[in-house]
């Protein structure tokens, strides 16, 4: 056997072995449970099985053909409100009915980890995001959509802001000011309703930890307009790049306009996104994307209330009692004593993003009355895929989520593993329809029940205050009990 023939055989054997090894480590984990089994108030949480290599199944976007649309639930209809947009993400409806949409992508930032493994992970993530249609330069525009004639289609489209923008996402407006969250700061722009553009440069009101990892920053004004809530996601999966880079992340900020100061409102939230106030209690709620690489059935994303000071455990704990042993950073003392359990699981790896509660005047019909509408952007690391839909979560009369998620819009994911689009954000149109952004397809969908009357307002829960209590020194009671015991009297 010649020398070159031996080399060729050795090379062929090496390629076969290497290829087999790569197939083995990348074949991934196939789910044992349905998405619904890992959703709801009491999800099934399997034993964790940490992965060295993530399960990968990316649905490549192919777009919607002319005349195609998502499949609405029975009693609903769907149509195109706007199309031809470049990667539309967040939506916000102004008081005059105009709809704002952010055209945005991830910022161009340096790898924050600094090591060779972080660089490799970044390269892999970029490859996956490219296949999913999420990479490219950010358009950095806020576009106004207006349906002036009320026919359900936006005939007016104007760029109202682009200077000073850097991967913008969160939007809010009050008293002539438009608030826009870049990946690294919240800016305030003067903007009059109905105007064709903002009328000045943006003024920075607070810095944010810059993008990298989870880069979107959502905004929500308090009902009285005195505070602004800002959702900021983590850089990493479970703090594998160190907790130093996670400072100011995986939390929700509260910015107070009067004092011009911010405080940490809630923490331990790996990637909070949708924000809305419960119409029953007035409490803030959010959607959260949980951690990866524990298999196709773990960990479910969730919907939960956010009391002030809440801690949801990331990266050390998930769903109240489950320790993540992959985390190297020391766990804060007594964390297990006060970490909260999320209120409602939305399914594993569904990528829950935009969320709104039912509101007075919405036209979604009785089957979708009194609950939350959530865009599930879709998985990249589950077999079979999960999400790629818009769902409704029922709430009871006490303002608590119940049951399993109910489909509102489906048909994004195709049987061949590709996807026509990815639902991203939701907001209410001024006519009571639900508007849904579809970022990879560049479409805003309009959903409603054509036969539904405007929904009534949800009654606000009002509790009775506790009766006043007399403050006394507890030592006096102890002393009285002790004296009665000494006197042989019965202690009541």
N, C-alpha and C positions, 0 to 999 in steps of 0.2 A: 504494500500500500504506500503510495507516494506521500511525501510530507504535506503537500497542499490538500490532498484528499483527506488526510487525518484532521487537518485544521478545519476543513469544511464540515466534516462530520461532528467535530467537537462544537463548532459554532452552531450547527443545527440543533444539537442536543441542548446547548445552553439556551437557545431561543425557545425551544419547546418547554424546557423546565421553567424558564422565566415567565413565559406566557401563561403556563399553567398556574404558576404562583400568583401572578397578577390577577388571573381570573378568580382564583380561590379567595384572595383577600378583598377583591372588589365586588364579588357576587352579591354581597349584602345580605340583609336579614329580611325575610318575608314575614309579614304580619300574621299573627295567630288570631287576632281579634278584629272585629269590624270597627269602623270609625265610631259608630254609635255606642259600642260597648265601652269606649274610652271617652265618652261624653256624658254630660249631665251632672246632676248633683252628687252622684256616687259612682264615679268612673272606676272601671277595673284597672288597677295598676299592677302590672306584672313585676316579677323580680327583675331588677336592673341587670343588664348584661353589657358592660362597657365594651365599646368597639375601638379597635386601633384604627380602622379605616371606616369611614361612614358609608352607610347604604346610599347609593346614588341612583336616582331615577328621575331625570329631568325631562319635563314635557316641553318639547320644542314648539314655540308659537308659530302658527301658520296663517293666522288671520281669519277673518270672516268673509265668505264670498258675498257677492251682491245679493241682497234679499235674505241672507241668513241672520239669525238672531238667537240669543239664548232661549231656553225653554222655560217659560214662566209657570208657576204653580197654578193649579186650577182656580179659575176666577180672576186671574191677573192677565194683563197684557204688557208687552214690552216693545219699545220702538227706539230708534236712534234720535237722541236729543242733539248730539253734535258728533262729528267724526273728522278724521284727518288731522288729529292732534298728535303732537310728538311726546309720547310717554306721559300722559296725564295721570297724576297721582291724587293729591288731596283736592277736596271740593268744599266750597263754602258758599252758602246762600245769603246774600245781603238783604236787609230789611225791605228794599224796593223790589225784590224778586230777581235781580241780576245774580248770576252764578259765577263765582270765581273758581278757576282751576289752576293748579300749579303744574307747569311742564318742567319736569325735573328728573335728574338721575343722581347717582352717588357722586360725591365730590372726588376730586383728584388729590388724594392725600397719601403721605408716605406711610409705609408699614410701621406701626407703633411698637411692635414687639422687639424688632431689632435683630433677632437671631435668624439663623439659617432655616430653622423649622418654621418660623413665622413667615419667612419669604416663600417657602414651599407651599404652605397653607394658603398664602395670599394668591399664589399663581393658580392653585387648584380652584380656589373660590372664584377667581376671575374667569377661568375657563367654564365653570358651571354657570355663572351668571351670564356669560356671553351666549351660551346655548339657550338659556332661558329668556333671552332678549332684554336683559337688564343693564347691559354695559353701553358705553359710549359717552360722549361729552354731554353734560347737562345743558338743556336749552336755557335754564335759568329765567323763566318768564312766568308772570301771572297773567292769565288771559280771562277777560270778561266775556261771558256768554249771555245773550239776551233774547228771550222769546217775546218780542213786543206784540205780536198779533195773537198770542195765546194758542197757536195751533200745535204745540208740543214739540216744536223744533226751533233751535236757536238760530235765527237768521243773522244776528249780529255777533261778531267776534272781534275783539280788540285786545291788544297787549297793553295792559295798564301799568305794568311795572316790570323792569328788567335791570336797570342800573342798581348796583350795590347788592345784587342777589347772587348767592352761591349755594347751589343745591337747596332751593327753598322748598318748604313743605307746609308746616302749620300755618293756618290763616285765621284771623279773627278781626272783627271791626266793631268800633263803638265811638260815638260822639266825634265823627269826622276824622278818625284815625284808623288806618289799616295796619294791623300787626302781622308781620311775616317772620317766620322762623327759618333762618338759614341753618345750615348744619352746625354753625359755630357761634351763633348770636341771634337774639331776637331784635328786630328792627321795627320802628314805628314810622309810618309814612302818612302825611296829610292826604286825605282822600274824601271828596264829597260824593255822596250817592249820585249816581247817574253820570258822573264825569268820565271822560275818555281816558284819563290817566291820573296817576298820583301827581300832586302839585308841588312836590319838593323831594329833597333827598331823604333817605332813611336815617333816623336817629337811633343809635344803639341804646336799648334799655337794659340789656343784660347779656353777659357772655355765656356761652355754652361750651361744654367739652366738644371739640371738633369731631367731624365724621371719621369714619373708619369703623368697620363692622356694621352695626346698626346705625345708620346715619340720619334717618328721618326724625324730625322733631315736631310733634303735634302741639297745637295750642287750643285752649278752651277758656273763655272768660267766665267768671262766676256770674250767676244770675243777676246780682246787683252791680256788676261791672267794677267791683273794687279790687278784685284779684285776677291774675292771669295764671293758668296752670300750664306747665310745659313738660311734656313727656320726652325722656331721653333714654335711649337704649344702650346696651353694653357694647364694648368692642369685641368681646370674645364669647366663646361658648360657655365655659365654666371657670373663667379667670386664669386660663392657662398661660397667659402672657404676663401674669402678675397683677396684683390688685392696685398697684400704683396707677396704671393706665386707666383703671376703672373709676377713678375719683371723679365725682360729678356725673356719673352715668348710672344706668339701671335704676332710675328713680323718676319721681315726678316733683318738679319744683313748684313752689307757689311764690309768685311775684306780687308784692303789695304796691299799688300805685301811689298811695298816700305817703308811705315811708321811703319808696323807691328802693326797697330791699327785697331780697329773695330768701326763702328758707326751704330746707328739704321737707317736703310734705309727706312723701312715702318712699320706701326703699325696698330693695330686694326683688325688683321687678326687672327681669332680664331684658325684655324689649316691649315696653308699654307703647300702645299705638292709639287706638280709638279712645276718645274721652267724651263723656256726656254726663249730665246730671239726671238722677232718677226723678221722674215726675211724681213718684209716690213719697219719697223721703227727702228729696233735695240733695242727696249724697252723691259725690263724684264716683263714677264707675269707669273702668278701663278694660281694654282687651290686651292680653300679654302673650307674646311668643316665648315658649319655654325652651329648654335646652335640647341638644341633639346628641347623637352617638351613644344612645342607650337602647337602640333597636327601633324597629318600625312601630312599636306600640307604646313607646315612651318618649318624651313626657308630653301629656296633652297641653296644648295652649288653653288659655282660660279667659273667662269674663268674671270680673269681681268688683265689689265695692272698694273704695279707698278711703277709709277713715284717716284723719290726720294722725301722723306718726306710725302708720301701718308699716309692717315689715313682712315681706313674703318669702324671704329666705335665700334668694339667689346670692352667690352660687352654691352655698353649702347645703341647702335643704330645698326640697320641692314637695308641694302638697302637704305641708305641715309637719309630717313625721318621717319623711324619707331623706336620709343622709346621702349625699353624693360623694362617694369615697375618692373620686378622681381629683377633688379640689385639694391643692397643696397648701393654700393659704390657711393660717390658723382661724378657726371659727370664733367669732366674738363670744365672750362669756354670756351664758344664760340665753343665747339666741333661741334654743329649742323651747324655752319657756314662754316666749312672746311672739314667735313667728305665727302668722295667720294661714289658715287654709283658704284657698280660693273658693269663691262661691259656686262656680259653674265651669266644668271642663268642656272645651269646644272640639276635642279630638286631637290626636297626635299629628304634629307637623303640618297642620292645616294652614298656618301662617295667617292668623286672624288679624286683620288690619282695621279698616274703618268701621265705626259703630255709631248708631243713633237709636234713641228710644222713640217709641210711638209718641205722637204729639197731636194736640188738638188740630183738627182740620185735615189730617192725613186721609188719603183715599186708598187704603189697602184692604178694606173690607173686614168683616167680622172674624174671619179665619186668622187674620193677622192683626188683631187688636190687642193692645196692652202688652208690649214686650219690647225686645231689642232686635234690630236688624244689623247683621254683621257680614262684612265681606271677608271670605276666606280665600286668600290669594293663591293658595295651592302649594303643595310640598315639592321639595327637590330630593328628599332623602327618605322616602317611604316606598315600600313595595307591598301592595299596589298604592298608587298615588292617593292623596287625600286633599280635601278642599276643592279649589276651583269652582266655587259656587257662592251664592249669597243665601244666608239662612236667617231664620227667625227663631228667637228664644222666647217662649211664653213666660209671663210673670203672673203671679197670683195677686189677689186683692191687697195683700200686705207688702207687695213690692219685692217678692222673692222669685228667682228663676225656678221653673219647674219643667219636667218632661225632657225630651230630647230635641235637638235642633231640627227645625222644619224647613225643607227646601223652599226657597223663594225663586231663585234663578239657577238653573243647571244648564248642561249642554255645552259648557266651555271645553271640557276634556273630551277628546275623540277616542274611539275604540282602538285606533292604531298607536296610541300613546302620545300623540301630539296634542296641542291645545290651540283652540281658536283665539283665546284671550285669557286674561287673568283679572278677575274682579278685585279692585283695590280699595276704593273708598265709597262711602255713602253719605248722602245729605238729603234733606227735604227740599223739594221744589216749592215755589210759592203757591202752586195749584194743588198741593197735597200729594204729588207723585214722589216716588223714591228715585233719586238720581244715583247712578252707579258708574264710577270710572273704571275703565278697562285699559290698563296701561300699555300692554304690548300691542293691543289692537288699535289704540288711539281713538277710542270711542267712549262717549258718555251715553249710557242707556237710561231710559225713562220707564219706570214700572208703576203700574197702578191697577186698581180694579175699576173698570169702566162703569159698573153699576153701583159702586159704593157711594153712600152719602158721606159728607165730611165727618170724621170721627169726633166724638165729644171729648172734652178735656178729662184727663185722669184726675180723680179726686185726690188731693194731697192728704196724706195721713197726718192727723193731729193727735198727739198723745196727751193724756191728762198729767199735769205736773204732780210730783209727789207732795204730800202735805208737809208743811214746815215741821222741822224736828227741833226740839229744844236741846241746845248744846250743854252738856253737863260734864263734870270731871268724872271719868270712869272710876277713879280711885275711891270716890265717895261710896259707890255701890259695893265695891269690894270690901271696904271697911265695914259697911253695914252688915254684909253677909257674914263676915268674920266674927263680928260682935254677937250676932244671933247664934252662930254656931257655938261660940264660947258659953252663951247663956243657955244652951240646950234647946234653942228654938228651932223649929222647922224652917228650912230655907226654901222659898217658893221658886 
